[in-house]
Amino acid sequence: MSIRSVRILPLLLALAVCAGGVQAQQRQQLKPRMQGQELIQALRGGGYVILLRHAATENVAPDDASFDIDDCSTQRGLSEEGRQQARTMGEAYRKLGIQLSEVLTSPYCRAQETADLAFGEGVGKTRELLSVWDGLPILEKEKRGAELRKLLAVKPPAGSNHMLITHTGELLYTFGLDTQPEGIAHVFKGDIVGIARYAGSLVPSDWVDVMVEAAVESPK
């Protein structure tokens, strides 16, 4: 074996390990403690960090060559279904009294619009950490995943929750979380040693169920 081959071999092994890690992250790695209405009721008490993939989007995306982070017309946008998902979720939060002390969002328009429609225009503050990671090298994705895990472990003020609105990559490279459907929310709770404990996930239909139940229970 040549000297050059000896030098290259460790790099090839490292890349192979990373590739294996990506494949492993295609499957949900964490098991939920709560689901559905039980998890929604837990949010009412506060203390959780919600990692939300933006609401449903249009099937056709603009050409990547025209992409401009400051121009929504060059990005894949929310569909009408996605806009309604965001409104319904926000209305359910207000009806149930689920408090948010912080809403952070990706700078991409579909994430910001999700925040605007659900929680009020301008409420969400953009963070690059929550941006799209698709074009980043594997090692950079792993590094950002570690940074995001720390953010998920931050304990919100008493009685409130934190909301982080993001994309597929963040769900995969934090804990290998399920990414479907669009609008899926993964819920974590920090503890005294700074570890994010997984609580469970919610999908858009869970918020529809809340609103339907509220309509049935309301007086005529």
C-alpha positions as CSV (number, residue, x, y, z in Angstrom):
1,M,0.0,0.0,0.0
2,S,1.4,3.4,-1.0
3,I,1.9,6.3,1.5
4,R,-0.8,8.2,-0.2
5,S,-3.3,5.4,0.3
6,V,-2.4,5.2,4.0
7,R,-3.1,8.9,4.4
8,I,-6.4,8.7,2.5
9,L,-7.8,5.5,4.2
10,P,-8.8,7.2,7.5
11,L,-10.7,9.9,5.6
12,L,-12.6,7.3,3.6
13,L,-13.4,5.4,6.8
14,A,-14.7,8.6,8.4
15,L,-16.9,9.3,5.4
16,A,-18.3,5.8,5.5
17,V,-19.1,6.2,9.2
18,C,-20.9,9.5,8.5
19,A,-22.9,7.9,5.7
20,G,-23.9,5.1,8.0
21,G,-25.0,7.7,10.5
22,V,-27.2,9.4,8.0
23,Q,-28.9,6.2,7.1
24,A,-29.6,5.4,10.7
25,Q,-31.1,8.9,11.2
26,Q,-33.8,8.1,8.6
27,R,-35.6,6.3,11.4
28,Q,-37.2,7.7,14.5
29,Q,-34.7,7.1,17.3
30,L,-36.7,8.3,20.2
31,K,-39.8,6.8,21.7
32,P,-42.7,9.1,22.9
33,R,-43.7,9.4,26.5
34,M,-47.1,11.0,25.5
35,Q,-49.1,11.3,22.4
36,G,-52.1,13.3,21.0
37,Q,-54.4,14.9,23.5
38,E,-52.3,13.9,26.5
39,L,-49.3,15.7,25.1
40,I,-51.4,18.8,24.2
41,Q,-52.6,19.0,27.8
42,A,-49.1,18.8,29.1
43,L,-48.1,21.8,26.9
44,R,-50.7,23.8,28.8
45,G,-48.6,23.5,31.9
46,G,-45.5,24.8,30.1
47,G,-41.8,23.8,30.4
48,Y,-41.5,22.3,26.9
49,V,-39.5,23.1,23.7
50,I,-41.4,22.4,20.4
51,L,-39.4,21.6,17.3
52,L,-41.9,22.2,14.4
53,R,-41.4,21.5,10.8
54,H,-43.1,24.3,8.8
55,A,-46.7,23.8,7.6
56,A,-47.6,22.1,4.3
57,T,-46.1,23.6,1.1
58,E,-46.7,23.8,-2.6
59,N,-45.6,20.7,-4.6
60,V,-43.6,22.8,-7.2
61,A,-40.5,24.6,-6.0
62,P,-38.8,27.5,-7.9
63,D,-35.5,27.0,-9.7
64,D,-32.6,26.8,-7.2
65,A,-30.6,29.1,-9.4
66,S,-33.0,32.0,-8.7
67,F,-33.1,31.4,-4.9
68,D,-32.9,34.6,-2.8
69,I,-33.4,34.3,1.0
70,D,-35.0,37.8,1.0
71,D,-37.4,37.1,-1.9
72,C,-40.3,34.7,-1.1
73,S,-41.2,34.3,-4.8
74,T,-37.9,32.4,-5.3
75,Q,-38.7,29.9,-2.5
76,R,-41.1,27.0,-2.0
77,G,-44.1,28.5,-0.2
78,L,-46.9,27.4,1.9
79,S,-49.9,25.9,0.2
80,E,-53.4,27.0,1.1
81,E,-53.7,23.8,3.2
82,G,-50.5,24.8,5.0
83,R,-51.8,28.3,5.7
84,Q,-54.9,26.8,7.2
85,Q,-52.8,24.3,9.3
86,A,-50.9,27.2,10.8
87,R,-54.1,29.2,11.6
88,T,-55.7,26.2,13.1
89,M,-52.7,25.4,15.3
90,G,-52.4,29.0,16.5
91,E,-56.2,29.2,17.3
92,A,-55.9,25.9,19.3
93,Y,-53.0,27.3,21.3
94,R,-55.0,30.4,22.2
95,K,-58.1,28.5,23.0
96,L,-56.2,26.1,25.3
97,G,-54.1,28.8,26.8
98,I,-50.8,27.3,25.7
99,Q,-48.2,30.0,26.4
100,L,-45.1,30.7,24.2
101,S,-42.4,32.8,25.7
102,E,-40.2,32.5,22.6
103,V,-40.8,31.8,18.9
104,L,-37.7,31.2,16.8
105,T,-37.9,30.5,13.1
106,S,-35.8,29.7,10.1
107,P,-35.2,32.7,7.8
108,Y,-36.9,30.8,5.0
109,C,-40.3,32.3,4.1
110,R,-42.3,29.2,4.6
111,A,-41.1,28.9,8.2
112,Q,-41.7,32.6,8.9
113,E,-45.2,32.5,7.3
114,T,-46.0,29.5,9.5
115,A,-45.1,31.6,12.6
116,D,-46.9,34.7,11.4
117,L,-50.2,32.9,10.7
118,A,-50.1,30.8,13.8
119,F,-48.8,33.3,16.4
120,G,-49.0,36.8,14.9
121,E,-47.0,38.7,12.4
122,G,-43.5,39.6,13.6
123,V,-43.7,37.4,16.7
124,G,-41.1,34.9,15.3
125,K,-37.4,35.8,15.5
126,T,-35.2,34.3,12.8
127,R,-32.2,32.1,13.6
128,E,-29.7,30.8,11.0
129,L,-29.4,27.6,13.1
130,L,-32.9,26.7,12.1
131,S,-32.3,27.3,8.3
132,V,-32.1,24.7,5.6
133,W,-29.1,22.3,6.0
134,D,-29.4,20.4,2.7
135,G,-26.3,21.7,1.1
136,L,-24.0,21.5,4.1
137,P,-21.2,18.9,4.5
138,I,-22.1,15.9,6.8
139,L,-19.8,17.0,9.5
140,E,-21.3,20.5,9.6
141,K,-24.8,19.0,9.8
142,E,-23.6,16.9,12.8
143,K,-22.1,20.0,14.4
144,R,-25.4,22.0,14.0
145,G,-27.4,19.1,15.2
146,A,-25.4,19.2,18.5
147,E,-26.0,22.9,18.8
148,L,-29.7,22.4,18.3
149,R,-29.8,19.6,20.9
150,K,-28.5,22.2,23.4
151,L,-31.3,24.6,22.4
152,L,-33.9,21.9,22.9
153,A,-32.6,21.4,26.4
154,V,-33.2,25.0,27.5
155,K,-35.9,25.2,30.1
156,P,-38.5,27.9,29.3
157,P,-39.8,30.3,32.0
158,A,-42.4,28.8,34.3
159,G,-45.8,28.1,32.6
160,S,-44.5,28.8,29.1
161,N,-43.0,26.9,26.2
162,H,-40.4,27.7,23.4
163,M,-41.3,27.2,19.7
164,L,-38.6,26.5,17.1
165,I,-39.9,26.4,13.4
166,T,-37.5,24.7,11.0
167,H,-37.0,22.1,8.2
168,T,-36.4,18.4,7.5
169,G,-32.6,18.5,8.1
170,E,-32.9,19.7,11.7
171,L,-35.3,16.9,12.6
172,L,-32.9,14.3,11.1
173,Y,-29.7,15.6,12.5
174,T,-30.8,16.2,16.1
175,F,-32.2,12.8,17.0
176,G,-33.2,11.2,13.7
177,L,-36.8,12.4,14.1
178,D,-39.7,11.6,11.8
179,T,-40.1,14.4,9.2
180,Q,-43.6,13.6,7.8
181,P,-46.1,15.1,7.5
182,E,-45.2,18.7,7.0
183,G,-46.3,20.5,10.1
184,I,-45.1,17.7,12.5
185,A,-44.0,19.0,15.9
186,H,-41.6,17.1,18.2
187,V,-41.8,18.1,21.8
188,F,-38.9,18.1,24.3
189,K,-38.5,18.9,28.0
190,G,-35.2,20.1,29.4
191,D,-34.0,18.9,32.8
192,I,-31.6,20.1,35.5
193,V,-28.6,18.6,33.8
194,G,-29.3,20.2,30.4
195,I,-30.5,17.2,28.5
196,A,-33.5,17.4,26.2
197,R,-35.9,14.6,27.1
198,Y,-38.3,13.5,24.3
199,A,-42.0,13.9,25.2
200,G,-43.6,13.0,21.9
201,S,-44.9,14.3,18.6
202,L,-48.0,16.1,17.2
203,V,-49.3,16.3,13.7
204,P,-51.6,19.0,12.1
205,S,-54.7,16.8,12.5
206,D,-54.2,16.8,16.3
207,W,-55.0,20.5,16.3
208,V,-58.0,20.0,14.1
209,D,-59.3,17.5,16.6
210,V,-58.9,20.1,19.4
211,M,-60.9,22.6,17.5
212,V,-63.7,20.1,16.6
213,E,-64.0,19.0,20.2
214,A,-64.1,22.7,21.3
215,A,-66.9,23.4,18.8
216,V,-68.9,20.4,20.1
217,E,-68.5,21.4,23.7
218,S,-69.4,25.1,23.2
219,P,-72.9,26.2,24.1
220,K,-75.3,26.8,21.2
